[in-house]
Amino acid sequence: MTRYLPGYSTSGSVDGVSPDQLAKRVSKTLRAKGNIMLLAIVLIVLAILLGLGGLVFTAVKWLLIVAVVLLIAGAVAGFLSRGKSKSLR
């Protein structure tokens, strides 16, 4: 006893598509989804790396600014204290 299902025939085809063709379509669809997933993962990793790169660049920039300000402040303080000291030379 066979049941009738819409779109299915007794020969095993679905809407006129053979099982082999259907398997190829499913395989192609799964590969396409896998490629999209791989692309999404690559883009997420790239975004994280670029974000970390930007964060490191900003941190180094501010460290350089602080170092220059401290160097200038030390030079000015040294210059001003040099004139006030009385040496025996």
C-alpha contacts under 8 A as a table, 3 or more apart, distances in Angstrom:
res1	aa1	res2	aa2	distance
4	Y	8	Y	7.45
4	Y	9	S	7.93
5	L	8	Y	5.60
5	L	9	S	7.88
7	G	14	V	5.67
7	G	15	D	5.07
8	Y	12	G	6.84
8	Y	13	S	6.18
8	Y	14	V	4.88
8	Y	15	D	6.37
9	S	12	G	5.80
9	S	13	S	5.87
9	S	14	V	6.74
9	S	15	D	7.86
10	T	13	S	7.50
12	G	18	S	7.08
12	G	19	P	6.82
13	S	16	G	5.56
13	S	17	V	5.25
13	S	18	S	4.62
13	S	19	P	5.93
14	V	17	V	5.16
14	V	18	S	6.63
14	V	19	P	7.45
17	V	21	Q	6.23
17	V	22	L	6.33
18	S	21	Q	5.28
18	S	22	L	6.16
19	P	22	L	4.93
19	P	23	A	6.03
20	D	23	A	5.07
20	D	24	K	6.25
21	Q	24	K	5.04
21	Q	25	R	6.22
22	L	25	R	5.08
22	L	26	V	6.22
23	A	26	V	5.11
23	A	27	S	6.05
24	K	27	S	5.02
24	K	28	K	6.04
25	R	28	K	5.08
25	R	29	T	6.10
26	V	29	T	5.05
26	V	30	L	6.11
27	S	30	L	5.13
27	S	31	R	6.15
28	K	31	R	5.11
28	K	32	A	6.15
29	T	32	A	5.05
29	T	33	K	6.21
30	L	33	K	5.04
30	L	34	G	6.09
31	R	34	G	4.91
31	R	35	N	6.15
32	A	35	N	5.04
32	A	36	I	6.23
33	K	36	I	5.03
33	K	37	M	6.11
34	G	37	M	5.00
34	G	38	L	6.11
35	N	38	L	5.04
35	N	39	L	6.08
36	I	39	L	5.01
36	I	40	A	6.12
37	M	40	A	5.04
37	M	41	I	6.22
38	L	41	I	5.11
38	L	42	V	6.15
39	L	42	V	5.09
39	L	43	L	6.13
40	A	43	L	5.14
40	A	44	I	6.17
41	I	44	I	5.12
41	I	45	V	6.19
42	V	45	V	5.19
42	V	46	L	6.06
43	L	46	L	5.00
43	L	47	A	6.06
44	I	47	A	5.10
44	I	48	I	6.24
45	V	48	I	5.11
45	V	49	L	6.17
46	L	49	L	5.10
46	L	50	L	6.08
47	A	50	L	5.17
47	A	51	G	5.98
48	I	51	G	5.05
48	I	52	L	6.12
49	L	52	L	5.14
49	L	53	G	6.04
50	L	53	G	4.91
50	L	54	G	6.13
51	G	54	G	5.13
51	G	55	L	6.18
52	L	55	L	4.95
52	L	56	V	6.10
53	G	56	V	5.16
53	G	57	F	6.08
54	G	57	F	5.03
54	G	58	T	6.15
55	L	58	T	5.19
55	L	59	A	6.18
56	V	59	A	5.06
56	V	60	V	6.13
57	F	60	V	5.23
57	F	61	K	6.09
58	T	61	K	5.02
58	T	62	W	6.24
59	A	62	W	5.27
59	A	63	L	6.15
60	V	63	L	5.01
60	V	64	L	6.10
61	K	64	L	5.16
61	K	65	I	6.30
62	W	65	I	4.95
62	W	66	V	6.16
63	L	66	V	5.15
63	L	67	A	6.09
64	L	67	A	5.02
64	L	68	V	6.18
65	I	68	V	5.23
65	I	69	V	6.24
66	V	69	V	5.13
66	V	70	L	6.14
67	A	70	L	5.15
67	A	71	L	6.08
68	V	71	L	5.00
68	V	72	I	6.16
69	V	72	I	5.19
69	V	73	A	6.06
70	L	73	A	4.98
70	L	74	G	5.96
71	L	74	G	5.13
71	L	75	A	6.13
72	I	75	A	5.08
72	I	76	V	6.12
73	A	76	V	5.19
73	A	77	A	6.05
74	G	77	A	5.07
74	G	78	G	5.93
75	A	78	G	5.06
75	A	79	F	6.02
76	V	79	F	5.10
76	V	80	L	6.13
77	A	80	L	5.20
77	A	81	S	6.06
78	G	81	S	5.22
78	G	82	R	5.96
79	F	82	R	5.21
79	F	83	G	6.85
80	L	83	G	5.76
80	L	84	K	6.99
81	S	84	K	5.23
81	S	85	S	6.38
82	R	85	S	5.51
83	G	86	K	7.98
